[in-house]
Amino acid sequence: MQAAVRYNNVAITLHWIVGVLVLVLAGLGWYMVDIPRGTEERSYFYNLHKSIGLTTGIIVLIRFWWRTKHPPPPLPASMPGWQGTASKISHALLYMCLILMPIAGFTASQFTKWGVTYFGLFKIPPMASPSKVLYDFFQGVHVNTSYVLMVVLIVHIAAAVYHLLFVKDGVFQRMLPGR
């Protein structure tokens, strides 16, 4: 592949960091909801999820900023127009979910009595009074956005594998680390 059709190394690095963190967050999210309330284990995993989520949100914002300054390489000329449109829509949905989820999760935490203990290093106390109504609303946004994100991620990964195994047009390799 020519370097001109690949993403730059910063974009590739941020992509894979976010990808791994999202998978970790999804696993933690599904695991921690079954931990009994009022236990140290639940508190530990919720704060770990919140800490990784905040970190991921910051990295996503950096990635989004980077992408606005460094547009992605052009898609192959052989790609049908509908696939290019689908790619743009799915990437927009990915960014919307990856920005909305940590904002909604963090905001939900602001309407509890706990706030966020960031990796055990410091506490971000609630900036508002506890409110079950507001917590439930923002937590609902967080959870429902996670479902949308999982669907869009499955489509994203399936499309990448499709390009790798069937189309063989180099689209998959554009985001691989290395040369």
TORKOL-4160 file (C-alpha; in steps of 0.2 Angstrom, whole numbers, padded with zeros to 4 digits, m for minus):
179
<pt num="1" X="0000" Y="0000" Z="0000"/>
<pt num="2" X="0005" Y="0018" Z="m0003"/>
<pt num="3" X="0008" Y="0029" Z="0012"/>
<pt num="4" X="m0004" Y="0042" Z="0004"/>
<pt num="5" X="m0019" Y="0030" Z="0006"/>
<pt num="6" X="m0016" Y="0026" Z="0024"/>
<pt num="7" X="m0021" Y="0035" Z="0040"/>
<pt num="8" X="m0007" Y="0044" Z="0048"/>
<pt num="9" X="0001" Y="0035" Z="0064"/>
<pt num="10" X="m0008" Y="0047" Z="0076"/>
<pt num="11" X="m0025" Y="0042" Z="0069"/>
<pt num="12" X="m0020" Y="0024" Z="0069"/>
<pt num="13" X="m0014" Y="0024" Z="0087"/>
<pt num="14" X="m0029" Y="0034" Z="0093"/>
<pt num="15" X="m0041" Y="0022" Z="0084"/>
<pt num="16" X="m0034" Y="0006" Z="0091"/>
<pt num="17" X="m0033" Y="0014" Z="0109"/>
<pt num="18" X="m0051" Y="0019" Z="0108"/>
<pt num="19" X="m0056" Y="0002" Z="0101"/>
<pt num="20" X="m0048" Y="m0008" Z="0115"/>
<pt num="21" X="m0055" Y="0004" Z="0128"/>
<pt num="22" X="m0072" Y="0002" Z="0121"/>
<pt num="23" X="m0071" Y="m0017" Z="0122"/>
<pt num="24" X="m0065" Y="m0016" Z="0140"/>
<pt num="25" X="m0079" Y="m0004" Z="0145"/>
<pt num="26" X="m0092" Y="m0015" Z="0137"/>
<pt num="27" X="m0086" Y="m0030" Z="0146"/>
<pt num="28" X="m0085" Y="m0020" Z="0162"/>
<pt num="29" X="m0102" Y="m0013" Z="0159"/>
<pt num="30" X="m0110" Y="m0030" Z="0157"/>
<pt num="31" X="m0101" Y="m0038" Z="0171"/>
<pt num="32" X="m0103" Y="m0025" Z="0184"/>
<pt num="33" X="m0122" Y="m0023" Z="0183"/>
<pt num="34" X="m0124" Y="m0040" Z="0191"/>
<pt num="35" X="m0113" Y="m0037" Z="0206"/>
<pt num="36" X="m0124" Y="m0035" Z="0222"/>
<pt num="37" X="m0127" Y="m0017" Z="0227"/>
<pt num="38" X="m0118" Y="m0011" Z="0243"/>
<pt num="39" X="m0103" Y="m0021" Z="0240"/>
<pt num="40" X="m0085" Y="m0015" Z="0239"/>
<pt num="41" X="m0083" Y="m0025" Z="0223"/>
<pt num="42" X="m0097" Y="m0016" Z="0215"/>
<pt num="43" X="m0090" Y="0001" Z="0220"/>
<pt num="44" X="m0073" Y="m0004" Z="0213"/>
<pt num="45" X="m0079" Y="m0010" Z="0196"/>
<pt num="46" X="m0091" Y="0005" Z="0194"/>
<pt num="47" X="m0077" Y="0017" Z="0198"/>
<pt num="48" X="m0065" Y="0008" Z="0186"/>
<pt num="49" X="m0078" Y="0009" Z="0173"/>
<pt num="50" X="m0081" Y="0027" Z="0176"/>
<pt num="51" X="m0062" Y="0031" Z="0176"/>
<pt num="52" X="m0059" Y="0021" Z="0160"/>
<pt num="53" X="m0075" Y="0030" Z="0152"/>
<pt num="54" X="m0069" Y="0047" Z="0156"/>
<pt num="55" X="m0051" Y="0043" Z="0150"/>
<pt num="56" X="m0059" Y="0036" Z="0134"/>
<pt num="57" X="m0070" Y="0051" Z="0132"/>
<pt num="58" X="m0055" Y="0063" Z="0133"/>
<pt num="59" X="m0046" Y="0052" Z="0120"/>
<pt num="60" X="m0061" Y="0052" Z="0108"/>
<pt num="61" X="m0061" Y="0071" Z="0109"/>
<pt num="62" X="m0043" Y="0072" Z="0105"/>
<pt num="63" X="m0046" Y="0059" Z="0091"/>
<pt num="64" X="m0061" Y="0069" Z="0084"/>
<pt num="65" X="m0050" Y="0085" Z="0085"/>
<pt num="66" X="m0036" Y="0077" Z="0076"/>
<pt num="67" X="m0048" Y="0070" Z="0062"/>
<pt num="68" X="m0054" Y="0088" Z="0059"/>
<pt num="69" X="m0036" Y="0094" Z="0056"/>
<pt num="70" X="m0031" Y="0078" Z="0047"/>
<pt num="71" X="m0045" Y="0072" Z="0035"/>
<pt num="72" X="m0045" Y="0053" Z="0032"/>
<pt num="73" X="m0037" Y="0047" Z="0016"/>
<pt num="74" X="m0048" Y="0045" Z="0001"/>
<pt num="75" X="m0058" Y="0029" Z="m0001"/>
<pt num="76" X="m0053" Y="0018" Z="m0016"/>
<pt num="77" X="m0060" Y="0024" Z="m0033"/>
<pt num="78" X="m0067" Y="0007" Z="m0035"/>
<pt num="79" X="m0078" Y="0008" Z="m0020"/>
<pt num="80" X="m0097" Y="0010" Z="m0025"/>
<pt num="81" X="m0104" Y="0027" Z="m0020"/>
<pt num="82" X="m0117" Y="0019" Z="m0008"/>
<pt num="83" X="m0102" Y="0011" Z="0002"/>
<pt num="84" X="m0093" Y="0028" Z="0004"/>
<pt num="85" X="m0110" Y="0036" Z="0010"/>
<pt num="86" X="m0112" Y="0021" Z="0022"/>
<pt num="87" X="m0095" Y="0023" Z="0028"/>
<pt num="88" X="m0097" Y="0042" Z="0032"/>
<pt num="89" X="m0114" Y="0039" Z="0041"/>
<pt num="90" X="m0107" Y="0024" Z="0051"/>
<pt num="91" X="m0091" Y="0035" Z="0056"/>
<pt num="92" X="m0103" Y="0049" Z="0061"/>
<pt num="93" X="m0113" Y="0038" Z="0072"/>
<pt num="94" X="m0098" Y="0030" Z="0080"/>
<pt num="95" X="m0091" Y="0048" Z="0085"/>
<pt num="96" X="m0109" Y="0053" Z="0091"/>
<pt num="97" X="m0110" Y="0038" Z="0102"/>
<pt num="98" X="m0092" Y="0039" Z="0108"/>
<pt num="99" X="m0094" Y="0057" Z="0113"/>
<pt num="100" X="m0112" Y="0056" Z="0120"/>
<pt num="101" X="m0109" Y="0040" Z="0130"/>
<pt num="102" X="m0096" Y="0047" Z="0142"/>
<pt num="103" X="m0105" Y="0063" Z="0144"/>
<pt num="104" X="m0121" Y="0055" Z="0148"/>
<pt num="105" X="m0112" Y="0043" Z="0160"/>
<pt num="106" X="m0103" Y="0056" Z="0169"/>
<pt num="107" X="m0118" Y="0068" Z="0170"/>
<pt num="108" X="m0128" Y="0053" Z="0177"/>
<pt num="109" X="m0114" Y="0051" Z="0191"/>
<pt num="110" X="m0117" Y="0070" Z="0195"/>
<pt num="111" X="m0134" Y="0066" Z="0201"/>
<pt num="112" X="m0129" Y="0053" Z="0214"/>
<pt num="113" X="m0121" Y="0055" Z="0231"/>
<pt num="114" X="m0105" Y="0046" Z="0225"/>
<pt num="115" X="m0098" Y="0056" Z="0210"/>
<pt num="116" X="m0082" Y="0048" Z="0202"/>
<pt num="117" X="m0066" Y="0042" Z="0210"/>
<pt num="118" X="m0054" Y="0043" Z="0196"/>
<pt num="119" X="m0043" Y="0027" Z="0197"/>
<pt num="120" X="m0042" Y="0030" Z="0216"/>
<pt num="121" X="m0031" Y="0045" Z="0213"/>
<pt num="122" X="m0044" Y="0059" Z="0217"/>
<pt num="123" X="m0063" Y="0061" Z="0218"/>
<pt num="124" X="m0074" Y="0071" Z="0206"/>
<pt num="125" X="m0088" Y="0075" Z="0218"/>
<pt num="126" X="m0106" Y="0077" Z="0212"/>
<pt num="127" X="m0109" Y="0095" Z="0206"/>
<pt num="128" X="m0127" Y="0093" Z="0209"/>
<pt num="129" X="m0139" Y="0087" Z="0222"/>
<pt num="130" X="m0144" Y="0069" Z="0220"/>
<pt num="131" X="m0159" Y="0066" Z="0209"/>
<pt num="132" X="m0166" Y="0049" Z="0204"/>
<pt num="133" X="m0176" Y="0057" Z="0189"/>
<pt num="134" X="m0161" Y="0065" Z="0182"/>
<pt num="135" X="m0149" Y="0051" Z="0186"/>
<pt num="136" X="m0162" Y="0039" Z="0177"/>
<pt num="137" X="m0163" Y="0050" Z="0162"/>
<pt num="138" X="m0144" Y="0052" Z="0159"/>
<pt num="139" X="m0141" Y="0034" Z="0163"/>
<pt num="140" X="m0154" Y="0029" Z="0151"/>
<pt num="141" X="m0146" Y="0039" Z="0138"/>
<pt num="142" X="m0129" Y="0031" Z="0142"/>
<pt num="143" X="m0136" Y="0013" Z="0141"/>
<pt num="144" X="m0146" Y="0016" Z="0126"/>
<pt num="145" X="m0132" Y="0024" Z="0117"/>
<pt num="146" X="m0121" Y="0009" Z="0121"/>
<pt num="147" X="m0134" Y="m0002" Z="0112"/>
<pt num="148" X="m0133" Y="0009" Z="0097"/>
<pt num="149" X="m0114" Y="0009" Z="0098"/>
<pt num="150" X="m0113" Y="m0010" Z="0099"/>
<pt num="151" X="m0123" Y="m0012" Z="0083"/>
<pt num="152" X="m0113" Y="0001" Z="0074"/>
<pt num="153" X="m0097" Y="m0007" Z="0080"/>
<pt num="154" X="m0103" Y="m0024" Z="0073"/>
<pt num="155" X="m0107" Y="m0016" Z="0056"/>
<pt num="156" X="m0090" Y="m0007" Z="0056"/>
<pt num="157" X="m0080" Y="m0023" Z="0060"/>
<pt num="158" X="m0090" Y="m0033" Z="0048"/>
<pt num="159" X="m0087" Y="m0020" Z="0034"/>
<pt num="160" X="m0068" Y="m0020" Z="0038"/>
<pt num="161" X="m0067" Y="m0039" Z="0037"/>
<pt num="162" X="m0078" Y="m0039" Z="0021"/>
<pt num="163" X="m0065" Y="m0027" Z="0013"/>
<pt num="164" X="m0050" Y="m0038" Z="0020"/>
<pt num="165" X="m0057" Y="m0055" Z="0015"/>
<pt num="166" X="m0068" Y="m0052" Z="0000"/>
<pt num="167" X="m0065" Y="m0035" Z="m0009"/>
<pt num="168" X="m0046" Y="m0034" Z="m0005"/>
<pt num="169" X="m0045" Y="m0016" Z="m0009"/>
<pt num="170" X="m0034" Y="m0011" Z="0005"/>
<pt num="171" X="m0047" Y="m0002" Z="0015"/>
<pt num="172" X="m0043" Y="m0013" Z="0030"/>
<pt num="173" X="m0025" Y="m0011" Z="0029"/>
<pt num="174" X="m0027" Y="0008" Z="0030"/>
<pt num="175" X="m0029" Y="0007" Z="0049"/>
<pt num="176" X="m0017" Y="m0006" Z="0053"/>
<pt num="177" X="m0001" Y="m0001" Z="0063"/>
<pt num="178" X="0016" Y="m0002" Z="0055"/>
<pt num="179" X="0019" Y="m0001" Z="0036"/>
